[in-house]
């Protein structure tokens, strides 16, 4: 099963970076929503660092639910340290601005970190940028929604 998931992720990754979408692409919003699901749900659950590394810009920065700021390296290390993870996304909206896309939505996440169970619900804002004919996540902000 894990091999099937990883195969799907890698196939999706090829789509992300071999396809050069522009804001004139009528399907770009649905493609970005699909890439959000790959990045936030599938790759995190599978601890697929290779896929996350490819989707995240080298200058990626995250502000998590508790206000911690993480670089790309810190974010990838955090994903690796999470023992178990279930991530659900809802109500995503994509707003396009030339070579940028802002994605807002709701998330629910539960799992184990350091052997301790956790559960969080909140809102997120992901900023995507088209550079060199590919779309990457450049910044992410998550806030609690209790």
Secondary structure, DSSP 4 states (H G I P E B T S, - for coil): -HHHHHHHHHHHHHHHHHS---TT-TTHHHHHHHHHIIIIIIHHHHT-HHHHHHHEEEEEEEE-TTS-EEEHHHHHHHHHHEEEEEEEEEEEEEEEETTEEEEEEEEEEEEEETTEEEEEEEEEEEEEEEETTEEEEEEEEEEE--
